[in-house]
Amino acid sequence: MPFSSPIDIPTNLSVLVIGYVWPEPNSSAAGSHMLSLLRLFKNQSWDVTFASPAQETDHMSDLKLEGIQSLSITLNDSSFDRHISELNPDIVMFDRFMMEEQFGWRVEKNCPNALRILDTEDLQCLRNARHQAIKKNRPMELSDLYSDLAKREIAAIYRSDLSLIISSYEIDLLQHQFSMPMQQIYHLPFMLDLEELPTKLADFDSRKNLMMIGNFRHAPNWDSVLQMQTLWPEIKEKLKDKGYPDVELHIYGSYPPPKATALHNPKTGFHIKGWANNAYDVISNARLCLAPLRFGAGIKGKLLDAMVCRTPSITTEIGAEGMTADEHWPGEIAKDNSSFIQATVDHYTDKYLWDRKQRFSSEILNNHYDGNKTGPRLIQHIIQLKQDLPSHRLENFTGAMLNHHSMKSTQYMSQWIEAKNKLENSSE
């Protein structure tokens, strides 16, 4: 819901973000998006604390350098009650619905006036439904979507004061498939600082090879690697016929498991490269970015990065979903495997086609991903919602009802687990 005129932004607010994992901006699009939100809050001169029950990792962002406090918390433990009472945040943001399930009732109990925001990252129920359909080699059915996972995720969205939805497709799905009131959700794509993006980029002749990138732990990414393994021999052969016998496919991503590195085959030009220190570097040196995604949800960070690097991308309808309005795609959205293969060959070998498609990136970035526009609009929305919180909550009876019933059961289960753990520890 847009607001008619700008309002003053207070600078004395405190924000607690409860993360499913510690932010790894160089490992995943979700990590990059989280860091952009943290920086947005910090740029308002707000006190920002990031808390997580996850283990720290080698690739996590150094939040101290960002001026953000870090806090390790424990699941099913009343120590969190003490932490949040001391922080007394004005705003609490949950990173994915699982964190809202775990900690939402504690936030409501200790800080009832705090604005509760859910950052969904993507709709996991949608991603899971599509995955189940792929496993059964059939189109997604309504029964796939209306899963127990969906019931949990949609309930968390209702219980929250505001949920950030990254994809326009998911906004439509929530409204029309789940009858979600628009005042409960907010469309927030990735936020880029367009003034800080690379400008000196290689041209067609200076680039070579094909590339893919994505966290190997993310099921859609791993599936796309396997998919690419089946497509690669024909792509390789067609490129050879066109006079490009030495083209290689370089696959980057964090946390490659042994089953992925086992696919590394330099003789066929199929290279599992693993971790990339700088995604922009490897994307901008490649002639094409490939993403043969068969399932997933949200917005694909790899394809946005390709636009930033002016690297045309060949992807699927799932890959491009929710990323544009009526703009031309900077590459090709393939309908099937044969068109994916042909589009890859055409864009790799045709300089005129490559140059023309590359130029489509700028319009999309300016229209949808300018963080200097979307960020301030989000802050305005949050402050207005904070000021009108009592009336906003009165209009969300479903959320109040779910908080009353569902969260009580979560609370009692959590307290039971905590008591059980204490009893086991005392007997050791």
N, C-alpha and C positions, 0 to 999 in steps of 0.2 A: 504494500500500500504506500504510494508516494506521498510525501508531505509537501504542502503548498509553498512554504518558505523556509529558508535555513534557520536553524536554531543555534544558540550558543552551546559550545562543547565544553563541559566542565573538565578541568585538568587534574582534579583531585580524586579520581576514581581508582578503585583497586579491582584487578581482574585476576581470576584464578582459572587456568586452563588445565583440565584433567586429560592427559594424553594416554591413548592406548599403547603407543610406543613413543620413545624419544625421537624428536624430529631428525630425519636424515635427508636433507634437501638434495643431496647428490645421489641418493639411492632410489627415490620414488617421487612421483608427482604429488602424492599425498604429503610427503615430508616437506616438499617445496611450498605447497599451498599453506600448510600449517605455519611455516616460518613467515610467510608473507602476512598472515593474520596476526601473528605475534608482533611483528614489526609495525603493522598498522596500529595496533593498540598502544604500543610503546611510543609511537610518533604523536600520540595525543597527550603525552606527558603523564600517562597512567602508570601506576605500579602494576607490573605484570609478573605473575608467578606461574611456572609450568611444573605440574606435578604428574608423576606417572608411577604405576606399580611395576613397569617393565624393567628388565635389566638394562644397564647402560651398554652402549656398543662403541666400537672403534670409529664408526662413521657418523655418529650423532653430532649435531651442531653444538658448538660451544656457546651456550646461551648467555654465559657470563659476559662474553664480548659484546652481546647485544643489549646488555643492561637488564637482563631478565633473570629473575631468581629461579633456582631449580629446587625441587622437593621430591624426595623419594617417599612414596606412600605404600601402604600394604592393603591388600584386599581383605575384606571381612575382618576388619580390625578397628576398634573404637578409637585408636590413636588418630585416625583421620578427623574425628569429631573435634579433638583438641586443636589440630592444625587449622581447620577451617574456622573455628571459633576465634582463634588468635588472628588469622588473616582478615576475617570479617569482610569478604569481598562484596563489591557492589554488583559484579557480573561474574558468572561462572559459565565457562564453555566446556562442553563435553566433546571429546574427540571420538566420534562414532558411538553408536547407540549402546554398545556394551558397557561403556563407561557411565552412561546415564543410568543404566540398570544397576550397576554396582554402587554408584555414589550419589545418585539423584535423591534418594530418600534421606540420606545424611545431610545433603545440602539444604533440602527443604526443612529438615528438623532444626538445623543450627543457624541457617541464614534464610529465613522464609521470605525476606524482601529482596533477595538477590535475583537479578534477571538471569534466567537459565536458558542458555543457547546450546543447541545441538548442531555440531558440524558433522554432517553425514558423510563427507568425502565422496561417496557414491552410494546409491541404494543397493545395499548388499543383498536384499531379497530379490532384486531384479537380476543382479549378476548370478546369484545362485540358481534362480529359476532357469535362466538361459543355459547355465552349465548342466543342469539336470537334463534338459532337452537335448543338448549335444551328446551327452553320454548315451541317450536312448535313440540317437540318430533320427530325430523328428523335430518339427517346429515346437516352440514353446506353447504350452497350454495354460489356461487360466488356473488350473489346479497346481501347476508349477509355481505360479506367482503367489497364490494364496496359501503359502506354506506357514509352518510354525515360526520360521525366521521372519517372515513378513509381519506376522502378528506382533512379534516382539519389537521389530523396528518401527512399525507404524504407531504402536502404543507409545514408544519413546518420543516420537515426533509430537504426538498429542500432548504428552506430559510436559514437554518443554515449552517455554514461552515463545521461542523462535527457533526454527531449524534452517540452516544454510544448505541450499541445494545447488549443486555445481552445474547441473545440466538442464537446459530448457526442456528436453525430452522428459526428464524426471519430474519437473514441475507439472507438466501436462498429465503425466501418469498419476501423480498424487491427487491432482484435482479431479480427474475424470474416472479413474479406476478405484480410488480409495476415498473419494468425496472429501478430501482434505480442504478445510477452509483456507483461503489464500492468506489470511492474516497470520496464519501459523507458519508459513514458509516464505523463504526469501531466496531469489535466484542470485547466486554469487559465483561466477566463473573464476578461473585463475586470474590473479591480479599481477600484471606485468608493469614494470617501469619502462615504458617504451623509449624514454630518453637514454636509458642505460644499456640498451641492447647493442650487440655488435653491428657495425656499419660497413667495415671493410671485409667483404666476403668474396670467396673465390668464384670465378665464373665457370661456365660449363666445361671449357677445355682444361681448366686447372684442377678439376675434380675427377676422382675415379672411384670405382667400386660401389657396391650396395651395402647398406647397413640396417641393422635392427637394434633396438635398445629397450630395456625394461627389466625391472626387478624379477629375478628368476623365481622368487618365492610367491609371486602373484600368479595364480592359476591361469588366467587368460594369456599372460605373457609366455608361460611355458608351453601352453597349447599352441600358440602361434609359432614357436620355434619348431615344434614337431610338424606343424602344418607346412612350414617353410621347407623342412627337410624333404617333404614329398614333392614340392613344387620346384625345388632348386635344379634337379637334373634337366628338366625341360627348359627352364630359363637359361641355364648355362649353355645348352645346345643351341638354342635360338640366337643367343648373343654371339656365339662362335660363328654361326652362319652369317651373321651381319658384319663379321670382321672384328669382333671383340672376344678373342679366345681366352684372354687372361683376366677377365673380370672375376672378382672375389666377393663373397658375402661375409661381412664382419658383424658378429652378433655380440653386443655389449649388454652388461647388466650386473647388478650387485647380487651377491650370494649364489653364484652358480653351483649347483650340486654335482656330484660325480656323474649322475646320469646325463647331465648337460655337457660337461667337459668330454665325456665319452663320444660325443657326436663330432668333436673337432676332427676335421679331415682336410688338411692342406692340399692333398692331391686333387681333390674335387673343388677346391676353392671355398669350402664351407668352414669358416673360422669362428670358433667360440672364443671371444676375446675377454669376456668377463668384465671386471670393474673398469669403468672409465673415470678418470680423474676429473674430466670436464666434458659434459655431454655436448655442449655447443661445439667444442673442438672436433669431436669425432663426427658429428652430424654435418658440420659445415665443410668438412673435407670430402664427404661422400657425395656422389652425384644424385642418389636417390635414398629415401628412407622408406623401408617396407614395414607394413603392419597388417599381416593377414589374420586379423582377429576374428574369431568365430563366436565369442561371447564376451560379456563384460558389461560395465555400466559406467556412468559418470562421463568425464571428459578425459581424453587420452593425452597425458602430458608430453609423450614422445612426439605426437603429431603437432602439438603447439610449439614444441622446441624446433621441429622441422620448419615451421613457418617463420620462426624467429631467425633461423639460419638460412632462410630462402632456399631450402632444399625441398624440391617437390616430393610428395609422399604418395605411395600407392597403398590403399587400404580398402576396407570393406564398409558396408553400411553401418555395422556395429562400431567400427573404428571412428567413423566421422560423425556419428550420432550426437546431436545436441551442440555441435561446435560452431555452426554457422546459421545464418538465417537464409537469405536467398543469394548469397555470394557464390561465385564460382570456386570450386575446390582447387587448391594449388597442387594439382597432381591428378589422381584418378580414384574414384570410388568404384571398385570392381563389384560386379554382381555375382560372379562365380569364379572358380579356379582358372578357367581358360582365359577369361577377360583379365584377371589379375596378372597372369603370366604375360599376356600380350601387352598390357599397359606398361609393365615393367620394362619389357624390351623396347617398346616405342619411345618411352620417355628417356631411356638410357642412351639411345642411339640418335635421336632427333633433336638437334640443338635448337631449332626454331620452336618446336613444341615445348622443350624444357624451359626456354627463356620466357615464353608466353605464360606457362603455368606458374612459374616462379613469381611472377609479378602479382598474382592474385593474393599473396600472403598479406600484403600491407593493408588492404581494405578490411580483411577479417580481424587483424590485430587491432586496428584503430576502432573498429565498430564494437568489438566485444571484450577485449582484454586489456584495456587501458586502466591500470590500477589507480592512476591519478584522478580518474573519474569514478570508478566503481567503489574504491575505498572510502572516500568522503561520503558517498551516498549511503553506504552501509553504516557508517558511524552516526550519521543523522538519524537513520532509522532506529538504531539501537537506543540512542538518547531519547528520542520521542517515545519509544516503547517503554523505556525505563520510567519516564515521567507519567505515562498513562497505564502503568502496570496493573493496578487494582481493577480498572474497567476492562482492560484486555483479558485478564484472567476470568472475569465474570462472563465474558462471551465464549469462553472455552469450557463449557460444562463437561464435555467428554474427557478433556484432560484432567479436570478436577476429579471426576469419577474414577479414572484410571489411577490417579495418584492415591486416592482413598483406598482402593481395593488392591490393585496390583502391587503397589509399592509396599503395602503392609506385609504381603506375603514375602516379598524380596527382603524386607527388613528382618522379619522373623527368621528366615533361612540364614541370612548373614549372621545374625546374632547367635543362632544355633551352631554354625560353623566356627565362629569365634570361641564360643564356650567349649566346644569339642577340642579345638586346638590347644586351648589353655589347659584342659584336663590332660591331654596327651603329653604336653610339655612338662606338666608337674609330676607325672608318673615316671619320667625318664631319669 
